[in-house]
């Protein structure tokens, strides 16, 4: 539930992981094999020689003095672009999981009432776990684009009817909307856990 697309996040992590694995493998290979170490050093020397040649050819004369390199501008520009991309990526991540789930306070004669994630979690768990096909239910809050949304994880017993579970969850969410006085973005994840797999729906209420 981040702002940045999940696929892009995973792609960046995958690329970063590949680079780290490759670097680690190269270091291990260089440590245990003298020929590989010499090959790596030779490659580094060739790269240094190639790069030095480019830098030497990048200097241009300004006012009759050869003291200006277009490579300097290129590296500064690249650094600025990478910094902007990094900042954009950071701020696109969103707030993520939060414990500070709050809605506008309800003003009454006795004071202000502010519902929190603990209250929401207890309410949903009570509504959903009363059903014989539901093993457990838990709600967490996530910050998305400056607003708070709910992620509800429902564990169901094996053999539960998906249509029945959908009706039960819809009723619980409708009850939550009624209690809170407004609709909150909700993501529901329905699965089974170990307790649900080894248990049975035919239990004593």
Protein Blocks (a to p, Z undefined) as FASTA:
>chain_A
ZZbdfklmmmmmmmmmmmmmmmmmmmmmmmmomklmmmmmmmmmmmmmmmmmmmmmmpcc
eehiacbcfklmmmmmmmmmmmmmmmmmmmmnonmjafkbccdddddfkbccdddfklmm
mmmmmmmmmpmkbmbdcdddddeehiacddddddddehiafklmmmmmmmmmmmmmmmno
pacdddddddddfklmmmcfkbcZZ
